[in-house]
Amino acid sequence: MRLPYELQLGWRYTRAGRATRRNGFISFISGVSMFGIALGVAALIIVLSVMNGFQKEVTDRMLGVISHIEIFSRDGQALGDLDAIMAGARKNPQVVGVAPFIAAQALIARGEDMKGALVRGIEPTLEPQVTDISTTAQQGALDKLVPGEFGIVLGVELARSLFVRVGDQVTLVAPGGQVTPAGVLPRFKPFTVVGTFDSGHYEYDSALAMIHEQDAARVFRLEGPTGVRLKLKNLHQAREVAEELGATLPGSFLIRDWTRANKTWFAAVQVEKRMMFIILTLIVAVAAFNLVSTLVMTVTDKRADIAILRTLGSSPKSIMGIFVVQGAMVGVIGTLGGLLLGLGIAYNIDVIVPALERLFHASFLPKDIYLISKMPSDPQRGDIVPITVISLILAFAATLYPSWRASRVNPAEALRYE
């Protein structure tokens, strides 16, 4: 089956100049445009994949400490019917783990050193159902939280700032003191450090301490857990599940999912990702619109060919199609080349970055500065498909004006000086 002559001529003009000096510069500009499109597409894919990787890595570490959904009483006191709430939460098909807890602010002191901390009272047997804290804590640390023995597990950075180790004693200063004839005295309770945990997230490693739920109830003078924490099958459905629980659970509660608990951070990441997409798309746009100058020069160079085709009966539409094909070929080859290059680097960045670090004797992500020491990457179809489509649209749009000019060439004028 023979191809339409518009496609054949368009492909021939795309390769023009390889064997002749006269068209060499046009071919060079065409190659530059193709390379620019490929480079822009590859840069977009790599940058967005790395940003997705960072977001996923930080989210995973964050959710290793916090739960997907938290249910609180509106007055901040102990939940009334804890068993009914936990049973109602388990009825939701998305819920795979349920655990009660007590959350309160306190001071932790050792000698003259004192730090503010978020104290979380947990049930050690149920906590692994809702967080990964048991995997990041020292082996058996949570099992040592026995009610009545007042053991405490500290974040590794919090323990380091207080200069304590396993076996040392710290003093927990609870809010709301005791009224005595001498005035209001703060409530102190000594705790023994039974372990530490290292979640990899500095915010929690430096400010979170865990004790047994019954010890927390005694220290903070509560009748029971103040909240319930849930783990879901799909963490991205946390907001929908929270709304469903608000409508089905008996009573009135405050229900907070993990996206609302860290709303500012996630909003900042999305804004940064959107801005990087816009900025890097401009690179693709500049490369695509280099096609305009390439095609304008090609039209000028091929005026005699256009005139001959017109005299042989080609319509202006066919002439326009020839140069649209030429520009589209550059755009398609450049986009596909950039797509392969970008995906190749994005999927192998864990090998490429260490190789570059060894080559240049440098560390791109120092462990003592950044939360993550390895360059993560997570290519997503939702980013790759729009990048490819936008690149092809820009390349096609860049061909319209030069192609229209080619279709307007007057054969008599073009052949006058030939």
C-alpha positions as CSV (number, residue, x, y, z in Angstrom):
1,M,0.0,0.0,0.0
2,R,1.5,3.3,-1.1
3,L,1.6,6.2,1.4
4,P,0.1,9.6,0.5
5,Y,2.7,11.8,-1.2
6,E,2.2,14.4,1.6
7,L,3.6,12.0,4.1
8,Q,6.4,10.9,1.8
9,L,7.5,14.5,1.0
10,G,7.1,15.6,4.7
11,W,9.4,12.8,5.9
12,R,11.9,13.6,3.1
13,Y,12.0,17.3,4.0
14,T,12.5,16.3,7.7
15,R,15.6,14.5,6.7
16,A,16.7,17.2,4.2
17,G,20.2,18.6,4.3
18,R,22.0,15.5,5.4
19,A,23.7,15.1,2.0
20,T,23.7,18.6,0.7
21,R,25.4,21.7,2.1
22,R,22.7,24.0,0.9
23,N,20.1,22.5,3.3
24,G,22.5,21.6,6.0
25,F,21.7,24.5,8.3
26,I,18.0,23.8,8.0
27,S,18.6,20.2,9.0
28,F,20.7,21.4,12.0
29,I,18.0,23.7,13.2
30,S,15.5,20.9,12.9
31,G,17.7,18.6,14.9
32,V,18.1,21.3,17.6
33,S,14.3,21.7,17.8
34,M,14.0,17.9,18.1
35,F,16.7,17.7,20.8
36,G,15.1,20.6,22.7
37,I,11.7,19.0,22.8
38,A,13.2,15.7,23.9
39,L,15.3,17.5,26.7
40,G,12.2,19.4,27.9
41,V,10.0,16.4,28.0
42,A,12.7,14.3,29.8
43,A,13.3,17.1,32.3
44,L,9.6,17.4,33.1
45,I,9.3,13.6,33.6
46,I,12.4,13.4,35.8
47,V,11.6,16.4,38.0
48,L,8.0,15.5,38.6
49,S,8.9,11.8,39.3
50,V,11.5,12.9,41.9
51,M,9.0,15.3,43.5
52,N,6.4,12.4,43.6
53,G,9.1,10.2,45.1
54,F,9.9,12.8,47.8
55,Q,6.2,13.2,48.6
56,K,5.6,9.5,48.8
57,E,8.7,8.9,51.0
58,V,7.8,11.7,53.4
59,T,4.2,10.6,53.5
60,D,5.2,7.0,54.3
61,R,7.5,8.0,57.1
62,M,4.8,10.4,58.4
63,L,2.1,7.7,58.4
64,G,4.5,5.4,60.2
65,V,3.9,7.5,63.2
66,I,0.4,9.0,62.8
67,S,-2.7,7.2,61.8
68,H,-4.9,7.6,58.7
69,I,-7.9,8.8,60.7
70,E,-8.4,10.0,64.3
71,I,-11.7,10.2,66.2
72,F,-11.9,12.5,69.2
73,S,-14.6,13.6,71.7
74,R,-15.7,17.2,71.2
75,D,-14.9,18.2,74.8
76,G,-11.4,16.6,74.8
77,Q,-12.4,14.2,77.6
78,A,-12.6,10.4,77.6
79,L,-14.8,8.8,75.0
80,G,-18.1,7.7,76.4
81,D,-18.7,4.3,74.8
82,L,-15.3,3.2,73.5
83,D,-16.4,-0.3,72.5
84,A,-19.3,0.9,70.5
85,I,-17.1,3.4,68.6
86,M,-14.4,0.9,67.8
87,A,-17.0,-1.7,66.7
88,G,-18.8,0.9,64.5
89,A,-15.4,1.9,62.9
90,R,-14.6,-1.8,62.2
91,K,-17.8,-2.1,60.2
92,N,-16.4,0.2,57.5
93,P,-14.8,-2.1,54.8
94,Q,-11.9,0.3,54.4
95,V,-10.8,0.1,58.1
96,V,-8.2,-2.6,58.8
97,G,-6.9,-1.5,62.2
98,V,-8.4,0.2,65.3
99,A,-6.6,1.3,68.5
100,P,-7.5,3.7,71.4
101,F,-5.1,6.4,72.6
102,I,-4.7,9.4,74.8
103,A,-3.0,12.5,73.5
104,A,-1.8,15.3,75.7
105,Q,0.9,18.0,75.9
106,A,3.5,17.8,78.7
107,L,7.0,18.7,79.7
108,I,9.7,16.0,80.0
109,A,12.7,16.9,82.2
110,R,16.0,15.4,83.2
111,G,18.1,17.4,85.5
112,E,18.2,21.0,84.2
113,D,17.1,19.9,80.7
114,M,13.4,20.2,79.9
115,K,11.6,19.7,76.6
116,G,8.0,20.1,75.5
117,A,6.5,16.9,74.1
118,L,3.4,15.3,72.8
119,V,2.7,12.4,75.1
120,R,0.7,9.6,73.6
121,G,-0.9,6.9,75.7
122,I,-1.2,3.7,73.7
123,E,-2.3,0.1,74.0
124,P,0.9,-1.8,73.0
125,T,-0.9,-4.8,71.7
126,L,-3.2,-2.7,69.4
127,E,-0.7,0.0,68.3
128,P,0.9,-2.1,65.5
129,Q,-2.5,-2.3,63.9
130,V,-2.6,1.5,63.2
131,T,1.1,2.6,62.9
132,D,4.5,1.2,62.0
133,I,6.0,2.5,65.2
134,S,6.8,-1.0,66.4
135,T,9.1,-1.6,63.4
136,T,11.0,1.7,64.0
137,A,11.3,1.3,67.8
138,Q,14.0,-0.7,69.5
139,Q,13.2,-4.4,69.6
140,G,10.6,-5.1,72.3
141,A,10.3,-1.5,73.4
142,L,6.6,-1.3,73.2
143,D,6.2,-4.6,75.0
144,K,8.0,-3.0,78.0
145,L,5.2,-0.5,78.4
146,V,3.5,-2.3,81.3
147,P,0.7,-0.5,83.2
148,G,1.7,0.6,86.6
149,E,5.5,0.4,85.9
150,F,5.5,3.9,84.2
151,G,7.8,3.2,81.3
152,I,8.2,5.6,78.5
153,V,9.4,5.3,74.9
154,L,11.0,8.5,73.5
155,G,11.7,9.7,70.0
156,V,15.4,9.3,69.2
157,E,16.0,13.0,68.8
158,L,14.1,13.8,72.0
159,A,16.2,11.3,73.9
160,R,19.3,12.7,72.4
161,S,18.4,16.3,73.4
162,L,17.7,15.2,77.0
163,F,20.9,13.1,77.1
164,V,19.1,10.0,78.2
165,R,19.5,6.3,77.4
166,V,17.5,3.2,78.0
167,G,17.2,2.7,81.8
168,D,17.5,6.4,82.7
169,Q,14.7,8.2,84.5
170,V,12.9,11.3,83.3
171,T,10.3,13.4,84.9
172,L,7.0,14.1,83.2
173,V,5.4,17.4,84.2
174,A,1.6,17.2,83.5
175,P,-0.5,20.3,82.8
176,G,-3.0,21.3,85.5
177,G,-1.4,21.3,88.9
178,Q,-2.7,20.4,92.3
179,V,-4.2,23.1,94.5
180,T,-2.5,23.2,97.9
181,P,-2.4,25.7,100.8
182,A,1.0,26.9,99.3
183,G,-0.7,27.5,95.9
184,V,-1.0,25.5,92.6
185,L,1.8,23.0,92.3
186,P,2.6,21.2,89.0
187,R,2.1,17.4,88.9
188,F,5.3,15.4,88.5
189,K,5.7,11.8,87.7
190,P,9.0,9.9,87.2
191,F,9.2,7.6,84.2
192,T,11.8,5.1,83.2
193,V,13.0,5.1,79.6
194,V,12.4,1.6,78.2
195,G,13.3,2.3,74.6
196,T,13.5,4.8,71.7
197,F,12.1,4.9,68.2
198,D,13.5,6.4,64.9
199,S,10.7,7.1,62.4
200,G,13.0,9.1,60.1
201,H,10.7,12.2,60.5
202,Y,12.4,14.8,62.7
203,E,9.2,16.5,63.7
204,Y,8.0,13.4,65.5
205,D,11.4,12.0,66.6
206,S,12.1,15.2,68.5
207,A,8.7,15.7,70.1
208,L,6.8,12.5,70.6
209,A,6.8,10.2,73.7
210,M,4.7,7.1,74.3
211,I,3.5,5.6,77.5
212,H,0.9,3.0,78.4
213,E,-2.7,4.1,78.0
214,Q,-3.5,3.3,81.7
215,D,-0.5,5.2,82.9
216,A,-1.5,8.2,80.8
217,A,-5.0,8.1,82.2
218,R,-3.6,8.2,85.8
219,V,-1.1,11.0,85.0
220,F,-3.6,13.2,83.1
221,R,-6.6,12.3,85.3
222,L,-8.8,10.9,82.6
223,E,-11.3,8.1,82.8
224,G,-10.2,6.5,79.6
225,P,-8.9,7.0,76.1
226,T,-9.7,10.4,74.5
227,G,-9.6,9.1,70.9
228,V,-9.5,6.2,68.5
229,R,-7.0,5.8,65.7
230,L,-7.8,4.0,62.4
231,K,-5.8,2.5,59.6
232,L,-7.3,2.1,56.1
233,K,-6.7,-0.2,53.2
234,N,-6.3,2.8,50.9
235,L,-4.8,5.9,52.6
236,H,-6.0,8.1,49.7
237,Q,-9.6,7.5,50.6
238,A,-9.1,8.8,54.2
239,R,-11.3,11.9,53.6
240,E,-14.2,9.9,52.1
241,V,-14.0,7.3,54.9
242,A,-13.9,10.1,57.6
243,E,-17.1,11.6,56.1
244,E,-18.8,8.2,56.1
245,L,-17.8,7.5,59.8
246,G,-19.2,11.0,60.8
247,A,-22.6,9.9,59.4
248,T,-22.6,6.3,60.8
249,L,-21.0,6.4,64.2
250,P,-23.3,6.9,67.2
251,G,-22.8,10.3,68.8
252,S,-21.0,13.5,67.8
253,F,-17.2,13.4,67.4
254,L,-14.4,15.3,65.8
255,I,-13.0,13.2,63.0
256,R,-9.7,14.2,61.4
257,D,-7.9,12.4,58.5
258,W,-4.2,12.6,57.8
259,T,-4.5,15.0,54.9
260,R,-6.2,17.6,57.2
261,A,-3.7,17.0,60.0
262,N,-0.8,18.0,57.6
263,K,-2.8,20.3,55.3
264,T,-0.2,23.1,55.0
265,W,2.6,20.7,54.0
266,F,0.6,18.9,51.4
267,A,-0.7,22.2,49.9
268,A,2.8,23.5,49.7
269,V,4.0,20.4,47.9
270,Q,1.1,20.6,45.4
271,V,1.8,24.3,44.7
272,E,5.5,23.6,44.1
273,K,4.8,20.7,41.8
274,R,2.3,22.8,39.8
275,M,4.8,25.7,39.4
276,M,7.6,23.3,38.4
277,F,5.3,21.8,35.8
278,I,4.5,25.3,34.4
279,I,8.2,26.4,34.4
280,L,9.5,23.3,32.7
281,T,6.6,23.3,30.2
282,L,8.0,26.6,28.9
283,I,11.2,24.7,28.0
284,V,9.1,22.4,25.8
285,A,7.2,25.4,24.4
286,V,10.5,27.2,23.4
287,A,11.8,24.1,21.7
288,A,8.5,23.4,20.0
289,F,8.2,27.0,18.6
290,N,11.8,26.7,17.2
291,L,9.9,24.6,14.6
292,V,8.4,27.9,13.4
293,S,11.8,29.2,12.3
294,T,12.8,25.8,10.9
295,L,9.6,25.5,8.8
296,V,9.7,29.1,7.6
297,M,13.3,28.5,6.3
298,T,12.2,25.2,4.7
299,V,9.3,26.9,3.0
300,T,11.6,29.6,1.7
301,D,14.1,27.0,0.5
302,K,11.4,24.9,-1.2
303,R,9.5,27.6,-3.0
304,A,10.4,26.1,-6.4
305,D,9.3,22.6,-5.3
306,I,6.0,24.1,-4.0
307,A,5.5,25.9,-7.3
308,I,6.1,22.7,-9.3
309,L,3.7,20.7,-7.1
310,R,1.1,23.4,-7.6
311,T,1.5,23.3,-11.4
312,L,1.1,19.5,-11.3
313,G,-2.2,19.9,-9.6
314,S,-1.5,19.8,-5.8
315,S,-4.0,21.8,-3.8
316,P,-3.1,24.4,-1.1
317,K,-4.4,21.9,1.4
318,S,-1.9,19.2,0.2
319,I,1.0,21.7,0.3
320,M,0.0,22.7,3.9
321,G,-0.2,19.0,4.8
322,I,3.4,18.4,3.6
323,F,4.8,20.9,6.0
324,V,2.5,19.9,8.9
325,V,3.8,16.4,8.5
326,Q,7.4,17.7,8.6
327,G,6.9,19.6,11.8
328,A,4.8,16.8,13.4
329,M,7.6,14.3,12.6
330,V,10.0,16.5,14.5
331,G,7.6,16.9,17.4
332,V,6.7,13.2,17.6
333,I,10.3,12.0,17.4
334,G,11.4,14.6,20.0
335,T,8.6,13.7,22.3
336,L,9.1,10.0,22.1
337,G,12.8,10.4,22.6
338,G,12.3,12.6,25.6
339,L,9.7,10.1,27.0
340,L,12.1,7.2,26.7
341,L,15.0,9.2,28.1
342,G,12.9,10.6,31.0
343,L,11.5,7.2,32.0
344,G,14.9,5.6,31.6
345,I,16.4,8.0,34.1
346,A,13.4,8.1,36.4
347,Y,13.2,4.4,36.8
348,N,17.0,4.0,37.3
349,I,17.7,7.2,39.4
350,D,18.6,5.0,42.4
351,V,21.6,3.7,40.3
352,I,22.4,6.9,38.4
353,V,22.7,9.3,41.4
354,P,25.0,7.1,43.5
355,A,27.2,6.6,40.4
356,L,27.4,10.4,39.9
357,E,28.2,10.9,43.6
358,R,31.1,8.5,43.3
359,L,32.2,10.1,40.1
360,F,32.2,13.7,41.5
361,H,33.0,12.7,45.1
362,A,30.0,14.6,46.3
363,S,26.8,13.9,48.3
364,F,23.6,15.4,46.8
365,L,21.5,14.6,49.9
366,P,23.7,14.6,53.0
367,K,22.2,12.5,55.8
368,D,22.8,15.1,58.4
369,I,20.9,17.8,56.6
370,Y,18.1,16.2,54.6
371,L,15.3,13.9,55.9
372,I,16.0,11.5,53.0
373,S,19.5,10.4,52.0
374,K,18.6,8.6,48.8
375,M,17.0,10.2,45.7
376,P,13.5,8.8,45.4
377,S,11.5,8.6,42.2
378,D,7.9,7.7,41.5
379,P,6.8,8.1,37.8
380,Q,3.1,8.4,37.6
381,R,0.8,8.0,34.6
382,G,-1.1,11.1,35.7
383,D,2.0,13.2,35.0
384,I,3.5,11.4,32.0
385,V,0.3,11.4,29.8
386,P,-0.3,15.2,30.1
387,I,3.4,15.9,29.4
388,T,3.3,13.9,26.3
389,V,0.0,15.3,25.1
390,I,1.0,18.9,25.7
391,S,4.3,18.4,23.9
392,L,2.6,17.0,20.8
393,I,0.0,19.8,20.8
394,L,2.6,22.5,21.0
395,A,4.7,20.9,18.2
396,F,1.6,20.6,16.0
397,A,0.5,24.2,16.8
398,A,3.9,25.5,15.8
399,T,3.5,24.0,12.3
400,L,0.3,25.8,11.4
401,Y,1.6,29.2,10.5
402,P,4.6,28.1,8.3
403,S,2.4,25.5,6.6
404,W,-0.3,28.1,5.9
405,R,2.4,30.4,4.3
406,A,3.6,27.5,2.2
407,S,0.0,26.9,0.9
408,R,-0.1,30.6,-0.1
409,V,3.0,30.5,-2.4
410,N,2.2,31.8,-5.9
411,P,3.7,29.4,-8.4
412,A,4.3,32.1,-11.1
413,E,6.3,34.3,-8.6
414,A,8.2,31.3,-7.2
415,L,9.4,30.1,-10.6
416,R,10.2,33.6,-12.0
417,Y,13.8,33.6,-10.6
418,E,14.5,29.8,-11.0
